[in-house]
Amino acid sequence: MQSPYHVLVVDDEENILRLLKNELSSCDRIVHTAENAQSARQALKKQQYDVIILDIRLPDADGLDLFAEFKMVTQDVELVLITGHGDIDNAVEAMRMGVFDYITKPFKLDRLEVVIERAYQRVCLQRENRGLRHTQAATSERCNLIGRSAPIQEIKFLIDKLTHSEVPVLITGESGVGKDVVAQAIHTRSQRATQPFIVKNCAMLFREMVRSELFGHKKGSFTGATEAHEGLVAVAHKGTLFLDEIGDLPEDVQASLLRLLETKMYRRMGENKERRADVRFLFATNRDLAKAVEDGAFNEALFHRINVFNIHIPRLRERKEDLPLLVEHFLNLLSNGRPVADMPEKTLKRLLAYDWPGNVRELRNVLERALILSDGKAITENCLPKELLDSGQGNTNAPPLSLENMEREHIARVLAICHGSRQRAAQVLNIGRKTLYRKIQKYGLEP
Ligand SMILES: Nc1ncnc2c1ncn2[C@@H]1O[C@H](COP(=O)(O)OP(=O)(O)OP(=O)(O)O)[C@@H](O)[C@H]1O
């Protein structure tokens, strides 16, 4: 059975809230209520809604302003406005701004129900479309392990050898070397290829929520657990679960993961029932886990369990023969069907002379920036970042930048190129928007 979808009604009239909650709730639709803008904001922090019904006149906010605010912080949600007769102009403006529909008070319940259903269908369609786009992008971009250096050939050989194996694999290497690409390739060539490939970065998990995210929880098992939750282990059933940055997994959860790897059994939070997991595990880290074990920061038994089969990806500067192929690959990929920009020999030499501390990810970012600057013409040296040109000339006078300073400068430059658009900058940098916000705060790059 499909899980129910969530509707939030924001209205200051208590009787309307009560009526809508009573009449519109069903086994496939859960109706939540909020009596003003402030409690709607709180509600949004706790729950992902599919449809929001919003009264245009609220005691503490203008419905249209609130709508604009919601649009900024939510995705995959449709809004329906409730308006009075005098608000028709506002309603028309709201439709222009992207509100799904509006209904005027007094309204008929069955009309509202039809609007909510249609809004929900649109949300589903958008999710499906994005899922398709995501899968296409992920498979075309990630499965393709580009490179002809000896280490990359060896890695391709190992991936082939793993086709019929279920052994956990630990993928190691600096940030940006391609650990994600290798994990995707292992899954795609495995017997589980048609089943889910679930990726989770352990460093991004809220500490208090890690156990629940991985193993799931029972309704009521802790404050705020208003619904039962399936963990990633259940979501990845029959498929592959790739845990990135495994070194960041909290210690108490490390023990439960070890038990799962050894016995294939786990328990949801708040439950005694044992569940069987049918999941293939892949792990990645850019930290020295053996050192973390020595320092007592990582469970030794778990380390041995996940380190049965290790694939190490060397830094890009240790396999520069991969660079021309990677350049060609990224220029094709980033041209988006437009004619592929030319890369003159001189520019390629500059790229080859550079050290690439951010590895393949940095190469991709540099090329994306260069493509913007070259305006569809050949990529000259002027399209490359200054530190790349400086370091390639063996500029020994300038003190070398720390990785942090380089990151700061690079983010500042990308933000400038993107005219301050954080969304665009996050795409160019190939990092999540939240990560970018954190870095902007950390480096004091706010305008
Ligand atoms: N050999 C490769 N062939 C094609 N693309 C690659 C290759 N290596 C890396 N990339 C691309 O470089 C970028 C960074 O790669 P990826 O995310 O796999 O790095 P990572 O090692 O997992 O980094 P992190 O530790 O920061 O998560 C991605 O856009 C990826 O598609």
The ligand as a Gaussian input file, in Angstrom:
#p B3LYP/6-31G(d) Opt

LIG

0 1
 N       37.392000       8.620000     -13.329000
 C       36.359000       9.470000     -13.452000
 N       35.639000       9.489000     -14.591000
 C       34.618000      10.357000     -14.738000
 N       34.235000      11.256000     -13.827000
 C       34.920000      11.294000     -12.672000
 C       36.010000      10.393000     -12.427000
 N       36.494000      10.651000     -11.198000
 C       35.744000      11.646000     -10.697000
 N       34.791000      12.043000     -11.577000
 C       33.827000      13.152000     -11.392000
 O       34.443000      14.054000     -10.469000
 C       33.501000      14.527000      -9.506000
 C       33.920000      14.083000      -8.119000
 O       33.880000      12.674000      -8.051000
 P       33.284000      11.883000      -6.792000
 O       32.104000      12.597000      -6.216000
 O       33.099000      10.464000      -7.189000
 O       34.509000      12.044000      -5.784000
 P       34.658000      11.458000      -4.311000
 O       35.991000      10.834000      -4.232000
 O       33.470000      10.610000      -3.979000
 O       34.642000      12.811000      -3.460000
 P       34.177000      13.044000      -1.919000
 O       35.130000      12.254000      -1.049000
 O       34.358000      14.515000      -1.721000
 O       32.755000      12.572000      -1.832000
 C       32.160000      13.985000      -9.947000
 O       31.556000      14.933000     -10.799000
 C       32.521000      12.735000     -10.731000
 O       31.514000      12.457000     -11.693000

